[in-house]
Amino acid sequence: MEKVRYLVGGVVQGVGFRPFCSRLARDEGLTGFVRNTTSGVELELWGEPPRISAFLRRLDRECPTAAYVHATTCLERIEEAAGAPASFEILKSETKSIRRVLIPPDIATCDSCLKDMQDPDNRRYRYPFTNCTLCGPRFTIIRDLPYDRPMTTMSSFAMCRDCSAEYGDPSNRRYHAQPNACPVCGPLLWASDRDGGKLGEGETAVRIAVHLLSEGGVLAVKGLGGFHLACDARLDAPIAALRKRKRRPERPFAIMARDLAVAEKHVFLTDKGRDCLTSSRRPIVLCPERQGSGLSPLLNPGMDSIGVMLPYTPLHHLLLEDLEVLVMTSANLSEEPIIADNDEAVRKMGPLVDGFLMHDREICMRVDDSVVSVAGNRSFYVRRARGVVPQPLFLPGKGPSILAAGGEMKSTFSVTHEGSVFPSQYLGDLKEMPAADYYREALQHFLALYAMKPEFLVHDLHPLYLSTRICREVLPVPQKDLAVQHHHAHLAACLFENGIDEPAIGLILDGTGYGPDGTIWGGEILWGDGNAFERIGHLLPFSLPGGERAIREPWRSACSLAFESGCPDAAERLAQRKNHPGRLDLDSLRLSVGAGVRTTSCGRLFDGVSALLGFGDEVSYDGQAPMRLEAAAKGSGILPFSVFNTTAGEIVLDWRPAIREIIERRPRETAASLSASFHGGLAKALGEAAACAAERTGSRQVALSGGVWQNTRLFSLVIGEIKRRGLVPVVHSLLSPNDECVSVGQAFVGHRTWK
């Protein structure tokens, strides 16, 4: 008889891991115990050594779908042990000084729970909070560790006799399911009017909600990570009303389809897209819209794709039984975080909606829906949130605890702890005060959950980022403080995610990032790793007349591009269009361009080309102009770009020949064709620039990071160009290429600096 004791680390709490261990021990004839601790799951096994070895093999191979075993550490081994216990038990959880537990994300409703809901003889028939150890709320309800019911927002619901029996039955899939509940003892659903006045509960509430939606109303629905605003995706009137009320005139709305078959009636899905859509993470997947889909054209004005997701809670399934497809967008005012509190929802959303469907299960940590984009057989996150957070990435070796502040738009923070880096959920644009408050709230929650006390702070090089200021408030006296250049952080994040520990080329393309030279970078060719970087090339700089105003007014970038390409007449025509009467004459334009901030921004290049081709002089949301340009592209072609070396040895990608060609060809060629040729020409030039960088550095790996790589057309074209030149593309899959990944890159640079 042998006795061994192990500590199991990874995503092993809240995913049915202890009941799984109990069943496995019985299969192998072992006794002992399993229990949650704040350091991980502790296992004590008594039995014959071959049986224990078989248990450990199966532990890793057969663990629950949502679980992940990162490490199994032997704490004690006694080869000839006496006094073996008679059975295998799940013991009461234990708190320890070091917290290594990895909290699971929220998991979509499993098939078994759906069957329970659909069975009239089941006591959970049509119960909207049905869950088990394989599915349901996790991160959004956890207040503290270890993951036990008293540490969650389910603590206010005492289990009834039947639920308690399930909870204590090792043969039941609800064995130690912390959110376990039923209509007798669990959360309550109700419908209310826009002022919060209750209209009905339970099944009556569902019928009221379905009727409201069927009649063209707008409904606020409380979900896992916050409220959604819902309406029929086929009707123009409610969508128009929602846009007006939410102050969201053009940004696309996501939809929720009843099932995969319904989704495929409205969008084109690749095999990769189907896999993403049906996964337990249930993200929004960006897909091309089908012609004649029957969806309202107001869903995605000016775009050719739609974000679609499938139901991921029992309540969603109930709503979509009679409604094929719904708009399902975050309940917030423009640019503010998602709302999760009932009272706040009535106060802020009451004027926007015709009714509410809410419940009394508190959301401890609000989280938006994740968004995934698919390009060929690859997928990447556009927004990393529900269903993914708070899963960590693992560092190459241990180091000090680091807080990485991230960027200011599409912000996240990251914290390193016990060999892991924990990126937060998407937190929004910190220039909006509610988003800054959300950032602070989420940061304090993460630090408290893991009892983390970071020693070091890493932040962006920009001296005025609000993310840096907030982190300094929370961590007032770090032992060390490190500023990391924005695009170096992008490169580091991509290399770290892919496990690359050597210098590589980086094609880092985004909107703006503060350069060490005091200019605005954004179209960069770097060479470096987690330790350091060198800027070996960039886009040809141009002026941004009006500075930051150019972000919301792409006509300004278009004027600058035309003027600096030697086409002043075209620039003046742009500035004097009907919708800009008397705005700028040629002399004023020359002065404005001369006084503008200089930038290498690839994002602003896309803005300018979009305006040149007539896709709008002003935008209402970030990225709208490049998205319109991509959506319009039809056919193929290659506009001329020039790649040359300066006397200082820098590789410069010159866009001026392409701009001159666009202006010359525009009167006789469609905007769709020119857009496709712009993408093709830029892709070819980027491939050529990467080849020049490879020849100079000897590196063959080319990392693609930055928000511009969310453009799947450019992404696919450049991947082809890189491979054709014998180089190896390195891309994001676990992180978003946009500024959400900056905090992870900062954390990796800090880890390498202080390791």
C-alpha positions in Angstrom: 0.0 0.0 0.0 1.4 3.4 -1.0 0.3 6.8 0.1 0.9 9.9 -2.1 -0.2 13.5 -1.9 -0.4 15.8 -4.8 -1.1 19.5 -5.5 -2.9 19.9 -8.9 -2.7 23.3 -10.5 -4.6 24.7 -13.5 -8.2 25.3 -14.2 -9.4 22.7 -11.6 -12.1 24.4 -9.6 -15.6 25.1 -10.7 -15.4 22.6 -13.6 -16.4 19.3 -11.9 -12.8 18.3 -11.1 -13.3 17.0 -7.6 -16.3 14.8 -8.5 -14.3 13.6 -11.4 -11.4 12.7 -9.1 -13.8 10.9 -6.8 -15.2 8.7 -9.6 -11.8 8.0 -11.0 -10.5 6.9 -7.5 -13.5 4.5 -7.2 -12.7 3.1 -10.7 -9.1 2.4 -9.7 -9.9 1.1 -6.3 -8.2 3.9 -4.4 -9.1 5.7 -1.2 -8.1 9.1 0.2 -9.5 12.5 -0.4 -9.6 15.5 -2.7 -10.2 19.1 -1.6 -10.1 22.6 -3.0 -7.5 24.9 -1.6 -6.5 28.5 -2.6 -3.2 26.9 -3.8 -4.9 24.4 -6.1 -6.6 21.0 -5.7 -5.0 18.7 -3.1 -5.2 15.0 -3.7 -4.3 12.2 -1.3 -4.3 8.7 -2.7 -3.9 5.3 -1.0 -3.5 2.1 -3.0 -1.3 -0.1 -5.1 1.4 1.9 -7.1 0.2 0.7 -10.5 -3.3 1.9 -9.6 -2.1 5.3 -8.6 -0.1 5.6 -11.8 -3.2 4.7 -13.8 -5.1 7.3 -11.9 -2.6 10.0 -12.7 -2.6 9.1 -16.5 -6.3 9.3 -16.6 -6.4 12.5 -14.5 -4.7 14.4 -17.4 -6.3 12.4 -20.3 -9.9 12.3 -19.1 -10.4 15.4 -17.1 -13.7 17.4 -17.7 -13.9 19.4 -20.9 -13.7 22.8 -19.2 -10.8 21.7 -16.9 -7.1 22.1 -17.7 -4.3 20.4 -15.6 -1.2 22.6 -15.8 0.9 20.9 -13.2 0.7 18.0 -10.8 3.3 18.3 -8.0 4.1 15.5 -5.6 4.0 16.8 -2.0 4.5 13.5 -0.1 5.2 9.8 -0.9 5.2 6.9 1.6 5.9 3.6 -0.1 4.8 1.3 2.7 1.9 3.2 4.4 -0.4 1.9 7.1 -3.8 3.2 8.2 -5.5 3.7 4.8 -8.9 5.3 5.0 -11.9 3.1 4.0 -13.2 5.4 1.2 -12.4 8.4 -1.0 -14.0 11.6 0.2 -14.4 15.2 -0.9 -13.2 17.3 2.0 -14.1 20.8 3.1 -12.1 23.5 1.2 -9.0 25.0 2.8 -7.5 28.5 2.7 -3.7 28.8 2.3 -1.4 31.7 2.2 -0.4 31.4 -1.5 -3.2 31.4 -4.1 -2.4 29.5 -7.3 -5.9 28.4 -8.3 -7.0 29.2 -11.9 -10.6 30.3 -12.0 -12.6 29.0 -14.9 -14.5 31.3 -17.3 -18.3 31.1 -17.7 -19.3 28.1 -19.7 -22.2 27.8 -22.1 -25.2 25.6 -21.1 -24.4 21.9 -21.8 -26.6 19.5 -23.7 -27.6 17.5 -20.6 -28.9 20.7 -18.9 -30.8 21.6 -22.1 -32.5 18.2 -22.0 -33.5 18.8 -18.4 -35.1 22.1 -19.4 -36.9 20.5 -22.3 -38.3 17.6 -20.4 -41.8 18.3 -19.0 -41.3 15.6 -16.3 -38.1 17.1 -15.1 -38.2 19.4 -12.1 -36.1 21.9 -14.0 -38.4 22.1 -16.9 -38.0 25.5 -18.5 -36.0 26.8 -15.5 -33.8 29.6 -16.8 -30.9 29.0 -14.3 -30.2 25.3 -14.9 -26.5 24.4 -14.6 -24.2 21.6 -13.5 -20.5 21.0 -13.0 -20.0 21.1 -16.8 -21.7 24.5 -17.5 -23.0 27.8 -16.1 -21.7 30.9 -14.4 -18.2 30.9 -12.9 -15.9 34.0 -13.1 -18.9 36.4 -13.1 -20.2 35.1 -9.7 -16.9 34.5 -7.8 -16.2 36.9 -5.0 -13.3 35.0 -3.4 -11.3 31.8 -3.3 -11.5 28.8 -2.9 -14.3 28.3 -5.3 -17.1 27.2 -3.0 -20.8 28.4 -2.9 -20.3 30.7 0.1 -17.6 32.6 -1.9 -20.0 33.3 -4.8 -23.1 35.4 -5.4 -25.1 32.1 -5.1 -24.5 32.2 -1.3 -27.8 34.0 -0.8 -29.7 31.0 -2.2 -30.0 28.1 0.3 -30.3 24.8 -1.6 -33.5 22.8 -1.2 -33.5 19.2 -0.1 -33.5 17.8 -3.7 -30.6 20.1 -4.8 -28.7 19.3 -1.6 -29.1 15.6 -2.4 -27.7 16.1 -5.9 -24.9 18.2 -4.6 -23.8 15.4 -2.2 -24.3 12.5 -4.6 -21.0 11.4 -6.3 -22.9 9.7 -9.1 -24.8 12.9 -10.0 -23.4 15.5 -12.5 -24.4 18.2 -10.1 -22.1 16.8 -7.4 -20.4 19.8 -5.8 -21.8 22.1 -8.6 -21.6 25.4 -6.7 -24.3 27.4 -8.7 -26.7 24.4 -8.4 -30.3 25.6 -8.1 -33.9 24.8 -9.1 -37.2 26.7 -9.2 -37.8 25.9 -5.5 -34.6 27.4 -4.2 -32.7 29.3 -6.9 -32.7 32.7 -8.6 -36.0 34.2 -9.7 -36.8 35.7 -13.1 -39.2 38.5 -13.6 -40.3 41.0 -16.3 -40.8 44.6 -15.7 -41.8 47.8 -17.5 -39.2 50.5 -18.4 -39.6 52.0 -14.9 -38.9 48.8 -13.1 -42.5 47.9 -12.2 -42.9 44.2 -12.0 -45.2 42.6 -14.6 -44.8 38.9 -14.1 -42.4 36.2 -12.8 -41.0 32.9 -14.1 -42.7 31.5 -17.2 -45.1 34.4 -17.3 -42.0 36.7 -17.5 -40.7 34.8 -20.5 -44.1 35.0 -22.3 -44.2 38.8 -21.7 -40.7 39.2 -23.0 -41.3 37.1 -26.1 -44.5 39.1 -26.8 -42.7 42.4 -26.5 -40.0 41.3 -28.9 -42.5 39.9 -31.4 -44.3 43.2 -31.4 -41.2 45.2 -32.3 -40.1 46.3 -28.8 -36.7 46.7 -27.4 -35.9 44.5 -24.3 -33.1 44.7 -21.8 -32.1 41.1 -20.8 -29.9 40.3 -17.8 -27.4 37.6 -18.8 -24.2 36.1 -17.4 -21.8 39.1 -17.5 -24.3 41.9 -17.8 -27.4 43.2 -19.6 -28.1 42.9 -23.3 -30.4 45.1 -25.4 -32.5 42.8 -27.6 -34.9 43.2 -30.5 -36.0 41.3 -33.6 -33.1 41.4 -36.0 -35.4 41.3 -39.0 -37.4 44.4 -38.2 -36.1 47.9 -39.2 -38.3 49.9 -36.7 -36.9 48.6 -33.4 -33.3 48.7 -34.6 -33.7 52.3 -35.8 -35.2 53.1 -32.4 -32.4 51.3 -30.6 -29.8 53.2 -32.6 -31.4 56.5 -31.8 -31.8 55.8 -28.1 -28.4 54.3 -27.6 -26.6 57.0 -29.6 -25.1 54.4 -31.8 -25.9 55.6 -35.4 -23.8 53.1 -37.4 -21.7 50.7 -35.4 -22.8 47.1 -36.3 -25.0 45.2 -33.9 -24.4 41.5 -33.1 -27.1 38.9 -33.4 -28.0 35.8 -31.6 -29.4 32.9 -33.7 -31.6 30.1 -32.3 -29.2 27.4 -33.5 -26.5 26.6 -36.0 -29.0 26.0 -38.8 -30.6 29.4 -38.3 -27.2 31.1 -38.2 -26.3 29.5 -41.6 -29.4 30.9 -43.1 -28.1 34.4 -42.4 -24.3 34.2 -42.7 -21.6 32.1 -44.4 -19.7 29.9 -42.0 -16.4 28.1 -42.6 -15.5 24.9 -40.6 -13.4 27.1 -38.4 -16.2 29.5 -37.9 -18.6 26.7 -36.9 -16.1 25.3 -34.4 -15.8 28.8 -32.8 -19.5 29.4 -32.8 -20.5 26.1 -31.2 -17.6 25.9 -28.6 -18.4 26.2 -24.9 -17.0 29.7 -25.0 -19.8 30.8 -27.3 -18.2 34.0 -28.7 -19.6 36.3 -31.2 -18.1 35.2 -34.6 -17.7 37.8 -37.4 -19.0 36.2 -40.6 -19.9 37.4 -44.2 -23.6 38.1 -44.5 -25.7 36.1 -47.0 -27.4 37.9 -49.8 -31.2 38.1 -49.1 -30.6 36.9 -45.5 -33.8 38.6 -44.4 -32.0 40.6 -41.7 -32.5 44.3 -41.4 -30.0 46.4 -43.4 -29.8 48.7 -40.3 -27.8 46.0 -38.5 -24.5 46.7 -40.2 -24.7 49.8 -42.4 -21.8 50.0 -44.9 -20.5 46.5 -43.9 -20.6 43.1 -45.5 -20.2 41.0 -42.3 -22.2 40.4 -39.1 -21.3 39.2 -35.7 -23.3 36.2 -34.8 -23.5 34.0 -31.6 -25.5 31.1 -30.3 -27.5 31.0 -27.1 -25.2 30.3 -24.1 -27.6 30.5 -21.1 -30.9 28.7 -20.5 -32.7 32.0 -20.6 -31.4 32.7 -24.1 -32.7 29.3 -25.3 -36.1 30.1 -23.9 -36.3 33.4 -25.6 -35.3 32.0 -29.0 -37.7 29.1 -29.1 -40.3 31.4 -30.7 -37.9 34.1 -32.1 -35.5 32.9 -34.8 -32.9 35.7 -34.5 -32.4 38.6 -32.2 -30.2 41.7 -32.0 -28.1 41.1 -28.8 -25.9 44.0 -28.0 -24.3 45.2 -24.8 -26.6 47.3 -22.6 -24.7 50.5 -22.3 -24.6 54.0 -23.5 -22.1 54.7 -26.3 -18.5 53.9 -25.3 -19.5 53.1 -21.6 -19.0 49.6 -20.0 -21.7 47.0 -20.0 -24.3 47.4 -17.2 -24.7 44.5 -14.7 -26.7 45.9 -11.7 -30.6 45.8 -11.8 -31.0 49.3 -10.3 -28.4 50.9 -12.6 -30.0 49.2 -15.6 -33.5 50.7 -14.8 -31.9 54.1 -14.1 -29.8 54.2 -17.3 -31.5 51.9 -19.7 -35.2 52.7 -18.8 -35.3 55.5 -21.5 -33.8 53.2 -24.1 -36.1 50.1 -23.8 -39.7 49.1 -23.7 -39.2 46.5 -20.9 -36.8 44.5 -18.8 -36.2 40.8 -18.2 -34.1 40.5 -15.1 -33.2 38.2 -12.2 -31.8 38.3 -8.6 -28.5 36.4 -9.1 -25.9 39.1 -8.6 -23.2 39.6 -11.2 -20.0 40.1 -9.2 -17.7 40.9 -12.2 -19.3 42.2 -15.4 -17.9 40.9 -18.6 -18.8 41.6 -22.3 -19.2 39.0 -24.9 -16.0 37.8 -26.6 -15.6 38.5 -30.4 -13.7 36.2 -32.8 -12.7 36.8 -36.4 -11.9 34.0 -38.8 -9.5 34.2 -41.7 -9.2 30.9 -43.6 -8.3 28.2 -41.1 -7.1 30.7 -38.5 -9.1 32.5 -35.8 -8.2 35.3 -33.5 -9.9 37.3 -30.8 -11.1 40.8 -31.6 -12.3 41.1 -28.1 -11.2 38.7 -25.3 -13.8 38.6 -22.6 -16.7 36.2 -21.5 -15.9 32.5 -21.9 -12.1 33.1 -22.0 -11.2 35.4 -19.1 -9.7 34.8 -16.5 -7.7 32.0 -18.1 -4.0 32.8 -17.9 -1.0 32.3 -20.2 2.1 30.7 -18.7 5.4 32.4 -18.5 8.8 30.8 -19.2 9.8 30.4 -15.5 8.9 32.2 -12.4 9.6 35.9 -11.7 8.4 38.8 -9.6 4.7 39.8 -9.5 4.2 42.5 -12.1 1.3 44.8 -12.9 1.2 45.8 -16.5 -1.1 48.8 -17.2 -1.8 48.3 -20.9 -3.0 51.0 -23.3 -5.7 53.6 -23.2 -8.0 52.5 -26.0 -9.2 48.9 -26.0 -7.6 48.7 -22.7 -6.7 45.8 -20.5 -4.3 45.2 -17.6 -2.3 42.1 -16.9 -0.8 40.7 -13.7 1.9 38.1 -13.4 1.6 35.7 -10.5 3.3 32.4 -9.7 4.5 31.8 -13.2 1.3 32.9 -15.0 0.2 36.1 -16.6 -3.5 37.0 -16.2 -4.9 39.4 -18.8 -8.1 41.1 -17.8 -11.2 41.2 -19.9 -11.7 44.0 -22.4 -12.3 47.2 -20.5 -12.9 49.9 -23.1 -11.7 53.4 -23.9 -10.3 54.9 -20.7 -11.0 58.5 -22.0 -14.5 57.8 -20.9 -14.8 58.1 -17.1 -17.2 55.1 -16.6 -14.6 52.9 -18.4 -11.8 54.2 -16.2 -14.0 53.3 -13.1 -14.5 49.8 -14.6 -10.8 49.4 -15.1 -10.2 50.3 -11.5 -13.0 48.0 -10.3 -11.7 45.0 -12.4 -8.1 45.6 -11.3 -9.0 45.6 -7.6 -11.1 42.5 -8.0 -8.3 40.5 -9.7 -5.7 41.5 -7.1 -8.1 40.6 -4.3 -9.1 37.2 -5.8 -5.5 36.0 -6.0 -4.2 38.0 -3.0 -1.7 39.5 -5.4 0.6 42.3 -4.4 2.6 43.3 -7.4 6.1 44.5 -6.8 6.8 46.1 -10.1 4.8 48.3 -12.6 5.1 48.3 -16.4 3.3 50.9 -18.5 3.3 52.6 -21.8 5.9 55.1 -22.9 3.2 57.7 -23.3 3.5 60.1 -20.3 -0.3 60.8 -20.0 -2.0 57.5 -20.3 -4.8 57.1 -17.8 -4.1 53.4 -17.4 -0.7 54.3 -15.9 -2.2 56.8 -13.6 -4.8 54.3 -12.3 -2.2 51.6 -11.7 0.0 54.1 -9.8 -3.0 54.8 -7.5 -3.6 51.1 -6.8 0.2 50.4 -6.6 1.5 53.6 -5.2 5.1 52.6 -4.4 6.3 49.9 -6.8 9.9 48.6 -6.3 10.6 49.3 -9.9 8.8 51.1 -12.7 9.4 50.5 -16.4 8.1 52.3 -19.5 7.7 50.1 -22.6 7.2 51.5 -26.1 3.7 50.7 -27.4 4.8 48.8 -30.6 7.5 46.9 -28.7 4.8 45.7 -26.4 2.7 44.5 -29.4 5.8 42.6 -30.8 6.6 41.1 -27.4 2.9 39.9 -26.9 2.9 38.1 -30.2 6.2 36.4 -29.6 5.3 35.4 -26.0 1.9 34.0 -27.1 3.7 31.8 -29.6 6.5 30.7 -27.3 9.3 32.4 -29.3 12.3 33.4 -27.2 14.5 34.8 -29.9 14.6 38.1 -31.9 12.1 38.3 -34.7 10.8 40.8 -37.3 7.6 42.6 -36.4 5.2 44.2 -38.8 3.3 46.2 -36.2 0.4 48.1 -37.8 -2.1 50.1 -35.8 -3.6 53.6 -35.2 -1.3 55.4 -32.8 1.5 54.7 -30.4 3.9 57.2 -28.8 7.4 56.9 -30.2 10.7 57.5 -28.4 11.3 60.4 -30.9 8.1 62.2 -29.8 6.2 61.4 -33.0 3.2 59.2 -33.5 4.1 55.7 -34.7 1.7 53.2 -36.2 3.2 51.5 -39.3 6.4 49.9 -37.9 9.0 47.4 -39.0 10.7 46.3 -35.8 13.3 43.7 -34.9 13.5 42.5 -31.3 12.3 40.2 -28.5 11.1 40.5 -25.0 14.3 42.3 -24.0 14.7 45.0 -26.5 13.8 46.2 -30.0 15.2 48.2 -32.9 13.1 50.2 -35.3 14.4 49.1 -38.7 11.7 50.6 -40.9 8.3 52.2 -41.1 5.7 53.8 -43.4 6.6 57.1 -44.9 5.4 59.7 -42.4 2.6 62.1 -43.2 0.8 65.0 -41.4 -2.4 64.7 -39.4 -4.1 68.1 -39.8 -6.0 68.9 -36.7 -4.2 66.2 -34.6 -6.6 63.9 -32.9 -9.5 65.4 -34.8 -8.2 63.4 -37.8 -9.3 60.2 -36.1 -13.0 61.2 -36.2 -12.6 63.1 -39.5 -10.8 60.9 -42.0 -11.1 63.6 -44.7 -8.2 65.3 -42.9 -5.9 62.4 -43.4 -7.1 62.1 -47.0 -6.2 65.8 -47.7 -2.8 65.3 -46.2 -2.1 62.1 -48.2 -3.2 63.8 -51.4 -1.2 67.0 -50.7 2.0 65.1 -49.7 1.7 62.9 -52.8 1.9 66.0 -55.1 -1.8 66.4 -55.8 -2.7 69.7 -54.2 -5.8 70.2 -56.4 -7.2 66.9 -55.3 -6.5 67.8 -51.7 -8.3 71.2 -52.1 -11.3 69.5 -53.7 -11.5 67.1 -50.7 -11.5 70.0 -48.3 -14.1 71.9 -50.3 -16.7 69.2 -50.8 -20.4 70.0 -50.4 -20.4 68.8 -46.8 -17.3 71.0 -46.0 -18.3 74.4 -47.4 -15.6 77.0 -47.0 -13.6 74.7 -44.7 -10.1 75.1 -46.1 -8.7 76.9 -49.2 -5.4 75.8 -50.7 -3.2 78.2 -48.6 -5.0 77.2 -45.4 -4.6 73.5 -46.3 -0.9 74.0 -46.9 -0.5 75.6 -43.5 -2.6 73.0 -41.8 -0.7 70.1 -43.3 2.6 71.8 -42.4 1.5 72.3 -38.8 0.0 68.8 -38.3 1.5 66.1 -36.1 3.7 63.7 -38.1 2.8 60.1 -38.1 3.6 56.7 -39.6 0.1 55.4 -38.6 -1.2 52.6 -40.9 -4.6 53.1 -39.3 -4.7 56.7 -40.4 -3.5 55.7 -43.9 -6.5 53.4 -44.2 -8.7 56.3 -42.9 -7.4 58.6 -45.6 -7.8 56.1 -48.5 -11.3 55.3 -47.3 -12.2 59.0 -47.5 -10.5 59.4 -50.8 -12.7 56.7 -52.2 -15.9 58.3 -50.9 -16.7 56.0 -47.9 -17.3 58.9 -45.6 -15.6 62.0 -44.4 -16.4 61.5 -40.8 -16.9 58.4 -38.6 -19.0 57.7 -35.5 -16.8 54.9 -34.0 -13.2 53.7 -34.0 -12.2 51.7 -37.0 -15.3 52.6 -39.1 -13.4 54.0 -42.1 -11.0 51.0 -42.5 -13.9 48.6 -42.0 -15.8 50.3 -44.8 -12.8 50.2 -47.1 -12.3 46.5 -46.4 -16.0 45.7 -46.8 -16.2 47.5 -50.2 -13.2 45.7 -51.7 -14.1 43.5 -54.7 -11.9 41.8 -57.1 -8.1 41.9 -57.1 -5.3 44.2 -58.2 -2.1 45.8 -57.0 -1.6 49.6 -56.6 2.1 50.7 -56.8 3.9 51.2 -53.5 7.6 51.9 -53.2 10.0 50.2 -50.7 13.4 51.9 -50.3 16.3 52.3 -47.9 17.1 55.7 -46.5 20.7 56.9 -46.1 20.3 56.1 -42.4 19.6 52.5 -43.3 15.8 52.5 -42.5 13.4 50.6 -44.7 10.6 52.9 -45.8 7.3 51.9 -47.3 6.2 54.8 -49.5 2.5 55.1 -50.1 2.6 58.1 -52.4 2.6 56.2 -55.8 -0.6 54.4 -54.6 -2.3 57.6 -53.6 -1.5 59.3 -57.0 -2.8 56.2 -58.8 -6.1 56.3 -56.8 -6.6 60.0 -57.6 -5.8 59.5 -61.3 -8.0 56.3 -61.7 -10.9 57.3 -59.5 -13.0 59.0 -62.2 -13.1 55.9 -64.4 -12.8 53.0 -61.9 -15.0 51.8 -59.1 -14.2 52.4 -55.4 -14.6 48.7 -54.9 -11.9 47.8 -57.4 -9.5 50.5 -56.1 -10.0 49.3 -52.6 -9.1 45.8 -53.6 -6.0 47.1 -55.4 -5.0 49.2 -52.4 -5.1 46.1 -50.2 -3.2 44.1 -52.7 -0.5 46.7 -53.2 0.0 47.3 -49.5 0.3 43.5 -48.9 2.9 43.1 -51.6 4.9 46.1 -50.2 4.7 44.7 -46.7 6.0 41.3 -48.0 8.9 43.1 -49.7 9.7 45.1 -46.6 9.7 41.9 -44.5 12.1 40.3 -47.0 14.4 43.3 -46.7 14.2 43.1 -42.9 15.0 39.3 -43.0 18.0 39.9 -45.3 19.3 42.6 -42.9 18.7 40.7 -39.6 18.9 37.0 -40.6 15.5 36.4 -38.9 13.0 34.3 -40.7 10.0 34.8 -38.4 7.7 37.7 -39.0 5.2 38.7 -36.2 2.0 40.4 -37.1 0.4 42.5 -34.4 -1.6 45.7 -34.1 -5.2 46.6 -34.7 -4.8 46.8 -38.5 -4.4 43.0 -38.6 -8.1 42.7 -37.7 -8.5 43.4 -41.5 -8.9 39.8 -42.6 -8.3 40.7 -46.3 -5.0 42.3 -45.6 -4.1 39.6 -43.1 -4.7 36.8 -45.6 -2.8 38.6 -48.4 0.2 39.4 -46.3 0.4 35.8 -44.9 0.6 34.6 -48.5 3.3 37.2 -49.4 5.4 36.3 -46.3 5.2 32.6 -47.1 6.0 33.1 -50.8 9.3 34.7 -49.7 10.3 31.8 -47.5 9.5 33.5 -44.2 7.4 32.3 -41.3 4.4 34.3 -40.2 3.8 34.5 -36.4 0.2 35.5 -35.5 -2.1 35.9 -32.6 -4.7 33.3 -31.7 -5.1 33.4 -27.9 -4.9 37.2 -27.7 -6.3 40.0 -29.8 -3.9 41.7 -32.2 -5.4 45.1 -31.2 -4.3 47.1 -28.1 -5.9 44.5 -25.7 -2.6 42.6 -26.1 -0.4 45.5 -25.1 -0.6 44.7 -21.4 0.5 41.1 -22.0 3.5 42.4 -24.0 4.4 44.8 -21.3 4.2 42.0 -18.7 6.5 39.8 -20.8 9.0 42.6 -21.2 8.9 43.2 -17.5 9.3 39.5 -16.8 12.4 39.3 -19.0 13.8 42.5 -17.5 13.5 41.4 -13.9 13.7 37.7 -14.1 
